[in-house]
Amino acid sequence: MKIEDIFKNNLQNSEMPVDSSLWNELNNRISSKNGGNNSANSQSGNISTNGGKGLFNKIASAVKGMKAATIVSVASVVVASTIAAVVILNNENEKTNTDKNKIITHTDKLVLNTNELITHTDNTASDNNLQQSVKNNSTPTSNVMPSVDFDIDTANTNMSSSSQNIVSAPEMIATQTPNSVVLNTNTMPTNPNVTNPTEQHNSQRTNSKYEIKILIPNVITPNGDGINDCFAIQHIEDYRDNMLVIYNRNNKVVYQKRNYNNEFCPQNLENGTYFYNLVIRNQGFEKTFQGVITIIE
Amino acid sequence: MQDKEIENIILLCKQGNQDAKRVLFEMFSPKMLALCNRYLNNMQDAQDAMIDGFIAVYDNIDGFVHRNLQGWINRIMINTCLEMMRKQKKILLQEDNSFADADNDIEIDNPERFSKNDVFNALQTLTPNEKTIFNMAVVDELSHDEISQILNLKKTTIKTTIYKAKIKLRNYLLQLEKDRI
């Protein structure tokens, strides 16, 4: 049986019990609406005959009123996580002008706070419904989370440059998954690849550590004027464990390099389109980038 | 319910009869709640979306000319859900130019062994984009043309997304069975 048929049969006409309070809510909305804008109703009727596209505008205004009610109910869920995030951000700000000892205590705090955050999500994971409501209701949390990750990252790189004692701090953050947090902070430098593949996959979406931040150009002009002469991948120096292969249009390899560090400045290549294949391995996480480069003299 | 009765109800709704509106609500709300829940996978949002959707239905019923009342209401509900997802920034629609052999069918034998719940849970493992497109194309049977118009995406993107979603779903269901043994 085709998989789409399975889903169609099971879900197409499925039903769910509807609470009677919903009708009362709807009824209130209708009656409050009819008080104000009867003329708008007749207009929207015409819109729908034209294919229902104008519906969005209509619905948008209706949703606005509804939104206020939902936000109140959601607020309590959001507050807990935003507070945790704010604490971290504050720590991050304070840290700028402090001495080494202070920085170290702050890292402890930071790690502690991220632990809290993670356990917070971990608890909710145990309760499916709650998890869903947290995930879906509270867009603020999902907005806050990545930025927090980012701040921690930058904070750690700052610190590692200022004090040698905590060089391994980024690794601690990198390997923080709900189960391995404590373990990794104790046995820090041993092996950052402790996390198993499924966890990595999950954290790939939430943890910015697994997002490889490079900028690959799509045009180079190797004419010796000093501008765009080389295939310069921005921030490639952060990912030394990489391999670059460049093909021409006939799939023939024209350049190949391990640990590529922006050395490719072709002098005797024809103008035209070339393809690159860049594999980056970062703390056990591997990603392949493919794309097109145009060479114009 | 017979076509005649439905026509009567629609007529009464057009005149603004409150009881007729209630009948319409009770006729369709269980299905619509399930539909909204399928898109939003959250009961609170689904209820809100359904109420917004019904308000849109009552507002626009004057212009209702189609034969298929259920299909028309479905479309309104889908639009409401999409609007809600956009507001919550849950879907981030992007073109997907990767190549997939999207014409292959993916099959599973003996589908009876999976309950409705299994199937619903499988759907929740997809990413929001995949889920939305899969829902629209497969479960609600909108044509690819319509979807590409609504979501403003290329048809190839839709095809690839559906194909990827199908593979994910099959893998999930097979894994589910392995775990049970």
Interface residues (C-beta under 8 A of the other chain):
Chain A: M1 K2 I3 E4 D5 I6 F7 K8 N9 N10 L11 Q12 N13 S14 E15 M16 P17 V18 D19 L22 W23 E25 L26 N27 R29 I30 K33 N34 A40 N41 S42 S44 G45 N46 I47 S48 T49 G52 L55 F56 K58 I59 A60 A62 V63 M66 K67 A69 T70 S73 N129 Q132 S133 K135 N136 N137 T139 N143
Chain B: G16 Q18 K21 R22 F25 E26 S29 P30 K31 L33 A34 N37 R38 L40 N41 N42 M43 Q44 D45 Q47 D48 M50 I51 D52 G53 F54 I55 A56 Y58 D59 N60 I61 D62 G63 F64 V65 R75 I76 N79 T80 E83 M84 K87 Q88 K89 K90 D105 I106 E107 I108 D109 N110 P111 F114 K116 V119 F120 L123 F134 V138 V139 D140 E141 K166 L169 R170 L173
